Amino acid sequence: MIPRTAQRRLTDGQLTALALGSLWLLGTLGAVTVGLLLPLAAFLHVPWIALPVPLVSIGVVYLVGFAAPEAFPAVAKPWPRLAWAFVTGISGVFGAIFVLEVAEAFDPWFAVPFLGVPVLLVAGLFARGLGVRAGAGFLLVALVAGGITVPASLPPDTPRGASPRPASRTNAPSPRTSARIGSRPRRPKTPVR
């Protein structure tokens, strides 16, 4: 057993990495579990069901800031920590929605590991060390710009209701025939005199 005086304490960089990693993991788990209340509230048309989503996000961020105040020195006091938790938690909720919308262009399961990244990057803007803050800011801007431009540059999907196969192989009427179904019969054209 190592005596207590000889035990090594975490350095500031290790503590910051541990706090940011915890925020990423808890943000991902929160988005996967509590985040399911958002579509449920939209489906049932009962908006108050979605209230725990931002509250849990803000609470988790506040607890991480409370547990590791050395990692985020600007929010060491309770009121600034609450404001930081509010900004970071709400940004995490909207960021997770943005990640899901971007991932819809690829595969929704592709988004699961990235659901906690918005919380991580916004919290990184307040972390100790200029390099961490600059890196978080650069990655935040780059990922938002990439999330907007990459899906827009993909080829469009097949239009809804259209088949990628030719009409002759689907046993469906041609578009010209289906346009005439239900319309009144055409009169023969008479020559103009």
C-alpha positions as CSV (number, residue, x, y, z in Angstrom):
1,M,0.0,0.0,0.0
2,I,1.3,3.4,-1.0
3,P,1.2,6.0,1.8
4,R,-1.3,8.8,1.3
5,T,1.5,11.5,1.1
6,A,3.1,9.6,-1.8
7,Q,0.0,9.2,-3.9
8,R,0.1,11.1,-7.1
9,R,-2.5,13.7,-7.8
10,L,-3.9,14.3,-11.3
11,T,-2.3,17.2,-13.1
12,D,-4.4,20.0,-14.4
13,G,-4.3,18.6,-18.0
14,Q,-5.3,15.1,-16.9
15,L,-8.1,16.5,-14.8
16,T,-9.4,18.6,-17.7
17,A,-9.2,15.6,-20.1
18,L,-11.1,13.5,-17.5
19,A,-13.8,16.2,-17.0
20,L,-14.2,16.7,-20.8
21,G,-14.3,13.0,-21.4
22,S,-16.9,12.6,-18.7
23,L,-19.0,15.3,-20.3
24,W,-18.8,13.5,-23.7
25,L,-19.8,10.2,-22.2
26,L,-22.6,11.6,-20.0
27,G,-23.8,13.7,-22.9
28,T,-24.0,10.7,-25.2
29,L,-25.7,8.5,-22.6
30,G,-28.2,11.4,-21.8
31,A,-29.0,11.9,-25.5
32,V,-29.6,8.2,-26.0
33,T,-31.8,7.7,-22.9
34,V,-33.4,11.0,-21.7
35,G,-33.3,12.4,-25.3
36,L,-35.9,9.9,-26.3
37,L,-38.5,12.0,-24.5
38,L,-38.2,14.7,-27.3
39,P,-39.7,12.5,-30.1
40,L,-42.2,11.1,-27.6
41,A,-43.4,14.6,-26.7
42,A,-43.7,15.5,-30.3
43,F,-45.6,12.4,-31.1
44,L,-48.1,12.8,-28.2
45,H,-48.3,16.6,-28.7
46,V,-47.5,17.0,-25.0
47,P,-44.6,19.4,-24.7
48,W,-44.1,19.2,-21.0
49,I,-42.9,15.6,-21.4
50,A,-39.7,17.0,-22.9
51,L,-38.9,19.2,-19.9
52,P,-36.5,16.7,-18.2
53,V,-34.2,16.7,-21.3
54,P,-32.6,20.1,-20.8
55,L,-32.9,19.9,-17.0
56,V,-30.9,16.6,-16.9
57,S,-28.4,18.0,-19.3
58,I,-27.9,21.2,-17.2
59,G,-27.7,19.1,-14.0
60,V,-25.1,16.7,-15.4
61,V,-22.9,19.6,-16.6
62,Y,-23.3,21.4,-13.3
63,L,-22.2,18.2,-11.4
64,V,-19.1,17.7,-13.5
65,G,-18.2,21.4,-13.0
66,F,-18.8,20.9,-9.2
67,A,-16.7,17.7,-9.1
68,A,-13.7,19.2,-11.1
69,P,-13.6,23.0,-10.5
70,E,-9.9,23.0,-11.3
71,A,-10.7,21.9,-14.9
72,F,-12.9,25.0,-15.5
73,P,-11.4,27.8,-13.3
74,A,-13.8,30.5,-14.7
75,V,-16.8,28.6,-13.2
76,A,-15.4,27.7,-9.8
77,K,-18.1,29.7,-7.9
78,P,-21.7,28.5,-7.8
79,W,-23.5,31.2,-9.9
80,P,-21.0,31.3,-12.8
81,R,-21.1,27.5,-12.7
82,L,-24.9,27.5,-13.1
83,A,-24.7,30.0,-16.0
84,W,-22.0,27.8,-17.6
85,A,-24.0,24.7,-17.0
86,F,-27.1,26.3,-18.6
87,V,-25.2,27.5,-21.7
88,T,-23.3,24.2,-22.1
89,G,-26.3,22.0,-21.3
90,I,-28.7,23.8,-23.7
91,S,-26.0,23.9,-26.4
92,G,-25.6,20.1,-25.9
93,V,-29.3,19.5,-26.4
94,F,-29.5,21.6,-29.6
95,G,-26.1,20.2,-30.7
96,A,-27.4,16.6,-30.4
97,I,-30.4,17.5,-32.5
98,F,-28.1,19.0,-35.1
99,V,-25.9,15.9,-35.1
100,L,-29.0,13.7,-35.6
101,E,-30.1,15.9,-38.5
102,V,-26.7,15.7,-40.2
103,A,-26.5,12.0,-39.6
104,E,-29.8,11.5,-41.3
105,A,-28.0,12.1,-44.6
106,F,-25.9,9.0,-43.9
107,D,-27.2,6.6,-41.2
108,P,-28.8,7.6,-37.9
109,W,-26.8,5.0,-36.0
110,F,-23.7,6.8,-37.3
111,A,-24.6,9.7,-34.9
112,V,-24.6,7.8,-31.6
113,P,-20.9,8.3,-30.7
114,F,-21.1,12.0,-31.7
115,L,-24.2,12.9,-29.6
116,G,-22.0,14.1,-26.7
117,V,-19.5,16.1,-28.9
118,P,-21.4,19.4,-28.7
119,V,-21.4,19.3,-24.9
120,L,-17.7,18.5,-25.0
121,L,-16.8,21.3,-27.4
122,V,-18.9,24.0,-25.7
123,A,-17.4,23.0,-22.3
124,G,-14.0,23.0,-23.8
125,L,-14.4,26.7,-24.6
126,F,-14.3,27.3,-20.8
127,A,-11.6,24.8,-19.9
128,R,-8.2,25.5,-18.5
129,G,-5.5,26.2,-21.1
130,L,-5.5,28.3,-24.1
131,G,-4.7,25.4,-26.4
132,V,-7.8,23.4,-25.2
133,R,-10.0,26.5,-25.7
134,A,-8.6,27.3,-29.1
135,G,-8.9,23.6,-30.2
136,A,-12.5,23.4,-29.0
137,G,-13.4,26.6,-30.8
138,F,-11.8,25.5,-34.0
139,L,-13.4,22.1,-33.9
140,L,-16.8,23.6,-33.1
141,V,-16.7,25.9,-36.1
142,A,-15.3,23.3,-38.4
143,L,-17.9,20.6,-37.4
144,V,-20.8,23.0,-37.7
145,A,-19.6,24.2,-41.1
146,G,-19.0,20.6,-42.2
147,G,-22.4,19.5,-40.9
148,I,-24.0,22.1,-43.1
149,T,-22.0,21.7,-46.3
150,V,-21.4,17.9,-46.5
151,P,-25.0,16.7,-46.5
152,A,-25.9,19.5,-49.0
153,S,-23.2,18.3,-51.4
154,L,-24.6,14.7,-51.5
155,P,-26.7,13.6,-54.4
156,P,-30.4,13.9,-53.9
157,D,-32.3,10.8,-52.8
158,T,-34.9,9.2,-55.0
159,P,-38.1,11.3,-54.8
160,R,-40.8,10.0,-52.6
161,G,-43.1,7.7,-54.5
162,A,-40.7,7.3,-57.4
163,S,-39.2,3.9,-58.2
164,P,-35.6,3.5,-59.3
165,R,-36.8,0.8,-61.7
166,P,-38.5,1.7,-65.1
167,A,-42.3,1.8,-65.1
168,S,-42.5,-1.1,-67.4
169,R,-41.0,-3.4,-64.8
170,T,-43.2,-2.2,-61.9
171,N,-46.5,-2.9,-63.5
172,A,-47.5,0.7,-62.8
173,P,-49.1,2.9,-65.4
174,S,-46.8,5.4,-67.1
175,P,-47.0,9.0,-65.9
176,R,-48.9,10.1,-69.0
177,T,-51.5,7.4,-68.5
178,S,-51.9,8.1,-64.8
179,A,-52.4,11.8,-65.5
180,R,-55.4,10.9,-67.6
181,I,-57.0,8.6,-65.1
182,G,-60.1,10.3,-63.7
183,S,-60.0,13.1,-66.2
184,R,-62.8,13.6,-68.7
185,P,-62.3,12.1,-72.2
186,R,-60.4,14.2,-74.7
187,R,-62.2,15.5,-77.8
188,P,-60.5,15.0,-81.1
189,K,-58.7,18.0,-82.3
190,T,-60.5,19.9,-85.1
191,P,-58.6,21.7,-87.7
192,V,-58.6,25.5,-87.4
193,R,-60.4,27.2,-90.4
